[in-house]
Structures are given as C-alpha cells and as structure tokens.
Amino acid sequence: MDARDREAERAALESEREHVAGDLRAVYQQAAEEITALRDEFATRPGKETTVAALDARLLRVVHGMDADAEEWAQDALTEAYAGALELRQNDFDEQGLRVQIGFDDLHEATVAHLIEQFAGPPPEAPDWGPGDPPNLQWVNAYCKTKEHYRYNELAAAATAAGKLKGETVTETTQRLLDQFKTEGVKGFKDRSGREWDLVDYAYMAARTTAMLADNAAQENADLEAGFDLQRGLVAAGACDKCTPWDGVVVSITGATKGYPTKADWRASGAGHPHCTCAFVTVVEE
C-alpha cells in the first residue's frame, strides 16, 4: 500500500465518522429545539408550580427519547462503522496477497456490544468526563434534564418571591433570569476542565469519538487475528500537535513486539482525542 492508498483509507474512515455523527447531531438538534420550546412556554407563566411540574414531565419525555435515540444510533452506527473498518482491512490484506479471511465472529460482536454499552448504556455511578474518556450519552442526557429542572425551579422561586432580590424588583429578577435561561443554550455536560458543553455539540463530538474508537478496535482486532502486532500511524495534514508526531510511526498494538512504542503510549500522549482523525494501517514486515 503506497502513501496515496494509505491517505485514501484514512479519508474513507474519516468520511464515515462524519456521516454517522451527522445523523446523531440531527437527532439532538431536534431535542434541543423541543427543550427550547419548553423554555419559551415557561416564560409566559414562570410563577406557577403546576407549570413547573407539567414542564418537568414533558422534559422527562424528551430526555427518555434522547436515551432511546442514542441507543438506536449506537446499535446501527457503531456496528456499521466497525464492520466498515473490518472491510477496509480485509481489502488491504487482499491487495497485499495475504491469505487472511476476517469473519464477524464472537470477538468482533463482543467488541461492538461493549462500545454500544459504553456509549448508550447506564453511566458510571460517579462519571467525571474529560478528554480521552469514552463519552456516555445517557449521563449527559440526565445532566441536561437536571440543569433544566434547576432553572425552572429557580425561575419559579424568583417569580413568587416577596420583596427584592439583589436590589431588583421581583419582576426585574424574573426577567433577568428568563433572558439568561433563554439565551444560554441547552447544556449537556461539564467536563473536568470546567467547560460546559452545548448538548448538540457534545452529541456530535461523542458520536465522532465513539466511531473512531470503533474503527481503531476493528483495525486492532483484525490485525491481531491475522497475526500482526504492528501498525503505522496515519495523520492528516493540519492535525493537532498531539497527533502530528505519530505520523508514520510504527507502534505495537499489544506491546509484545519490543522496541516500539505501543498503542497505549499513543493514547497516553493525548492523541486519539475527541474529533481525532488519525488512523492506522497494518505493518506486515518491519
């Protein structure tokens, strides 16, 4: 495989990640619009407890829908991404005249199932997400619901309070909070660095990142199944300073081949981050 073929393979994987992530982004964009519509409705009558309860119930239905949509997306898109990466690897082996046949056996099925569970299943009890950690949308959805619920109650309390708050009239306080609530965006997550993600942007990042994890897992499993432990990094032009040093570098998947950095070293360096476009090709002889 020459440099042009390797870049074409990397670009094909990246195109697939972009495609499947766009599908989930559209789903979450619709959910964010539904949440924003609830805010608009709340703004007409923020002081009524019955309104808070009713909107909470409708918000919960939206979040449950997000959970179901994330799981459905994961089932379809991650299976497709993983299978597509396996097919590319099989094509590589065929072009090199290698007598290797990759089947979608128990190992591959278990890997895909793990990725789906990690992405859309019940989250860890105390998630503390940061770059390099696998995204979990079920927890992000719950965070969004909690954030919205807090805002409803904060506004309701301000609207029904007696006297002045922070030197403002109740009306002024309520309007200030409403204006902030309606313009701050639908929040989906706060990571370890303190950054609070927009729900739609987070879903898009999560989808791209998990599709990348599926690609890498498929490539590693296929190579190991065929008896190859070495891979060469492919990094796109203009990549970040964490990924660029790995372009063309040969790594050992398992660490069993001495004298090479490992895939674990690659991940520990900060490469393979959210939105990463790196890929790896098999090294048959080194």
C-alpha positions as CSV (number, residue, x, y, z in Angstrom):
1,M,0.0,0.0,0.0
2,D,1.6,3.3,-1.1
3,A,1.2,6.7,0.6
4,R,-1.8,7.7,-1.7
5,D,-3.6,4.5,-0.8
6,R,-3.0,4.9,2.9
7,E,-4.3,8.5,2.8
8,A,-7.4,7.3,0.9
9,E,-8.1,4.8,3.6
10,R,-7.7,7.3,6.3
11,A,-10.0,9.7,4.5
12,A,-12.6,7.0,3.9
13,L,-12.7,6.2,7.7
14,E,-13.0,9.9,8.5
15,S,-15.8,10.4,6.0
16,E,-17.8,7.6,7.6
17,R,-17.3,9.1,11.0
18,E,-18.5,12.4,9.8
19,H,-21.6,10.8,8.2
20,V,-22.7,8.8,11.2
21,A,-22.0,11.7,13.6
22,G,-24.1,14.0,11.5
23,D,-27.1,11.6,11.9
24,L,-26.9,11.8,15.7
25,R,-26.4,15.5,15.7
26,A,-29.6,16.0,13.8
27,V,-31.5,13.9,16.4
28,Y,-30.1,16.0,19.2
29,Q,-30.7,19.2,17.4
30,Q,-34.4,18.3,17.3
31,A,-34.3,17.5,21.0
32,A,-32.6,20.8,21.8
33,E,-35.4,22.6,19.8
34,E,-38.0,20.8,21.9
35,I,-36.3,21.9,25.1
36,T,-36.1,25.5,23.9
37,A,-39.8,25.4,23.1
38,L,-40.5,24.3,26.7
39,R,-38.4,27.3,27.9
40,D,-40.5,29.7,25.7
41,E,-43.7,28.2,27.1
42,F,-42.3,28.6,30.6
43,A,-41.5,32.2,30.0
44,T,-45.2,33.1,29.7
45,R,-46.1,31.8,33.2
46,P,-42.9,31.1,35.3
47,G,-44.5,31.5,38.7
48,K,-46.9,28.6,38.7
49,E,-45.9,25.4,40.5
50,T,-48.3,23.4,38.2
51,T,-46.4,24.7,35.2
52,V,-43.0,23.5,36.7
53,A,-44.4,20.1,37.3
54,A,-46.0,19.9,33.8
55,L,-42.9,21.0,32.1
56,D,-40.7,18.7,34.1
57,A,-42.9,15.8,33.0
58,R,-42.6,16.8,29.3
59,L,-38.9,17.4,29.7
60,L,-38.5,13.9,31.1
61,R,-40.2,12.5,28.0
62,V,-37.8,14.4,25.8
63,V,-34.8,13.0,27.7
64,H,-36.2,9.5,27.6
65,G,-36.5,10.0,23.9
66,M,-32.8,11.1,23.7
67,D,-31.8,8.0,25.6
68,A,-33.7,5.7,23.2
69,D,-32.4,7.6,20.1
70,A,-28.8,7.4,21.4
71,E,-29.1,3.6,21.9
72,E,-30.7,3.1,18.5
73,W,-28.0,5.2,16.9
74,A,-25.3,3.2,18.7
75,Q,-26.7,-0.1,17.7
76,D,-26.8,0.9,14.0
77,A,-24.0,3.3,13.5
78,L,-21.3,1.6,15.6
79,T,-22.0,-1.8,14.1
80,E,-21.8,-0.1,10.7
81,A,-18.6,1.8,11.5
82,Y,-16.9,-1.3,13.0
83,A,-17.9,-3.5,10.0
84,G,-16.8,-0.9,7.6
85,A,-13.3,-0.7,9.2
86,L,-13.1,-4.5,9.1
87,E,-14.0,-4.5,5.4
88,L,-11.3,-1.9,4.6
89,R,-8.8,-4.1,6.5
90,Q,-9.9,-7.2,4.5
91,N,-9.4,-5.2,1.3
92,D,-5.9,-4.3,2.4
93,F,-5.0,-7.9,3.1
94,D,-6.4,-9.0,-0.2
95,E,-4.4,-6.3,-2.2
96,Q,-1.2,-7.5,-0.5
97,G,-1.9,-11.1,-1.4
98,L,-2.3,-12.2,2.2
99,R,-4.4,-15.3,2.7
100,V,-6.4,-13.9,5.6
101,Q,-10.1,-14.0,5.9
102,I,-11.7,-11.9,8.6
103,G,-15.1,-13.1,9.8
104,F,-17.5,-11.2,12.1
105,D,-17.1,-13.7,14.9
106,D,-17.7,-13.6,18.6
107,L,-14.7,-11.4,19.3
108,H,-16.0,-8.7,17.0
109,E,-19.6,-9.0,18.2
110,A,-18.4,-8.6,21.8
111,T,-16.3,-5.6,21.0
112,V,-19.2,-3.8,19.3
113,A,-21.5,-4.7,22.1
114,H,-19.0,-3.2,24.6
115,L,-18.8,0.0,22.6
116,I,-22.6,0.3,22.4
117,E,-22.9,-0.3,26.2
118,Q,-20.2,2.2,26.9
119,F,-21.8,4.9,24.7
120,A,-25.5,4.5,25.4
121,G,-25.8,2.2,28.5
122,P,-26.1,3.1,32.1
123,P,-23.3,5.5,33.0
124,P,-20.7,5.0,35.8
125,E,-22.0,6.0,39.3
126,A,-19.7,9.0,39.5
127,P,-18.7,10.0,36.0
128,D,-16.1,12.7,35.7
129,W,-15.6,13.0,32.0
130,G,-12.5,14.6,30.4
131,P,-10.6,14.4,27.1
132,G,-9.6,10.8,26.5
133,D,-12.5,9.3,28.4
134,P,-15.2,7.4,26.4
135,P,-18.4,9.6,26.1
136,N,-21.6,8.3,27.7
137,L,-24.8,10.0,26.4
138,Q,-27.2,8.6,29.0
139,W,-25.4,10.5,31.7
140,V,-25.2,13.7,29.5
141,N,-28.9,13.5,28.9
142,A,-29.5,13.2,32.7
143,Y,-27.2,16.2,33.3
144,C,-29.2,18.2,30.8
145,K,-32.5,17.3,32.5
146,T,-31.1,18.3,35.9
147,K,-29.8,21.6,34.6
148,E,-33.2,22.4,33.0
149,H,-35.1,21.4,36.1
150,Y,-33.0,23.6,38.3
151,R,-33.6,26.6,36.1
152,Y,-37.4,26.0,36.1
153,N,-37.4,26.0,39.9
154,E,-35.0,28.9,40.2
155,L,-37.3,31.0,38.0
156,A,-40.5,29.9,39.8
157,A,-39.0,30.9,43.1
158,A,-37.9,34.3,41.8
159,A,-41.3,34.9,40.3
160,T,-43.2,34.2,43.5
161,A,-40.7,35.7,46.0
162,A,-41.7,38.6,48.2
163,G,-39.6,41.7,48.5
164,K,-36.5,42.5,46.4
165,L,-33.7,40.2,45.4
166,K,-30.2,41.7,44.8
167,G,-31.8,45.2,44.8
168,E,-34.1,44.3,41.9
169,T,-37.8,44.0,41.9
170,V,-39.3,40.5,41.6
171,T,-40.3,41.4,38.0
172,E,-36.8,42.5,37.2
173,T,-35.2,39.4,38.7
174,T,-37.5,37.1,36.9
175,Q,-36.9,38.8,33.6
176,R,-33.1,38.8,34.1
177,L,-33.2,35.0,34.8
178,L,-35.5,34.4,31.9
179,D,-33.3,36.3,29.5
180,Q,-30.3,34.3,30.7
181,F,-32.1,31.0,30.6
182,K,-33.4,31.5,27.0
183,T,-30.0,32.6,25.6
184,E,-27.5,30.4,27.4
185,G,-28.1,27.4,25.2
186,V,-29.1,23.8,26.1
187,K,-26.2,22.5,28.2
188,G,-25.2,18.9,28.0
189,F,-22.1,18.4,30.1
190,K,-19.4,20.0,32.2
191,D,-16.0,18.3,31.9
192,R,-13.1,18.1,34.3
193,S,-11.7,21.4,32.9
194,G,-14.9,23.2,33.8
195,R,-16.0,23.6,30.2
196,E,-19.8,23.3,29.8
197,W,-20.7,21.7,26.5
198,D,-23.7,22.6,24.4
199,L,-25.9,19.5,24.2
200,V,-25.8,19.2,20.4
201,D,-22.1,19.9,20.1
202,Y,-21.4,17.2,22.7
203,A,-23.6,14.6,21.0
204,Y,-21.7,15.3,17.7
205,M,-18.3,15.1,19.4
206,A,-19.4,11.9,21.2
207,A,-20.6,10.3,18.0
208,R,-17.4,11.1,16.1
209,T,-15.2,10.0,19.0
210,T,-17.0,6.7,19.5
211,A,-17.0,6.0,15.8
212,M,-13.2,6.5,15.9
213,L,-13.0,4.0,18.8
214,A,-14.9,1.5,16.7
215,D,-12.6,2.0,13.8
216,N,-9.5,1.5,16.0
217,A,-10.9,-1.5,17.7
218,A,-11.8,-3.2,14.4
219,Q,-8.4,-2.5,13.0
220,E,-6.6,-3.8,16.1
221,N,-8.7,-6.9,16.3
222,A,-8.4,-7.7,12.6
223,D,-4.6,-7.3,12.7
224,L,-4.2,-9.4,15.8
225,E,-6.5,-12.1,14.3
226,A,-4.3,-12.1,11.2
227,G,-1.1,-12.4,13.3
228,F,0.2,-8.8,13.0
229,D,1.0,-6.8,16.1
230,L,2.5,-3.7,14.4
231,Q,0.7,-0.7,12.9
232,R,1.8,2.6,11.2
233,G,0.1,5.9,12.1
234,L,-1.7,7.9,9.5
235,V,-2.2,11.6,10.4
236,A,-4.0,14.1,8.3
237,A,-2.3,17.3,7.2
238,G,-3.0,20.1,9.6
239,A,-3.6,17.7,12.6
240,C,-3.0,18.9,16.1
241,D,0.3,18.9,17.9
242,K,-0.6,15.8,19.9
243,C,-1.3,13.7,16.8
244,T,1.3,15.0,14.3
245,P,4.3,13.3,16.0
246,W,2.7,10.0,15.4
247,D,2.5,10.3,11.6
248,G,4.4,7.3,10.1
249,V,5.4,6.0,13.5
250,V,5.2,2.2,13.9
251,V,3.5,1.1,17.1
252,S,2.9,-2.3,18.8
253,I,-0.8,-3.0,19.5
254,T,-0.2,-5.1,22.5
255,G,3.3,-4.2,23.5
256,A,4.5,-7.7,22.7
257,T,6.9,-6.6,19.9
258,K,9.7,-5.0,21.7
259,G,11.5,-1.8,20.5
260,Y,8.3,0.1,19.5
261,P,6.0,2.5,21.3
262,T,2.6,1.0,21.9
263,K,-1.0,2.0,21.1
264,A,-1.3,2.6,24.9
265,D,1.6,5.2,24.5
266,W,-0.3,6.8,21.6
267,R,-3.4,7.2,23.7
268,A,-1.5,8.4,26.8
269,S,0.1,11.1,24.7
270,G,-3.2,12.8,24.2
271,A,-3.7,11.5,20.6
272,G,-7.0,9.8,19.9
273,H,-8.8,12.7,21.4
274,P,-12.3,13.9,20.6
275,H,-12.7,14.7,16.9
276,C,-9.3,12.9,16.2
277,T,-8.9,11.9,12.6
278,C,-5.9,9.6,13.0
279,A,-5.9,6.0,11.6
280,F,-3.5,3.1,11.5
281,V,-2.5,0.6,8.8
282,T,-1.1,-2.8,9.2
283,V,2.7,-3.3,9.1
284,V,3.2,-6.7,7.5
285,E,7.0,-6.6,7.6
286,E,9.2,-4.3,9.6
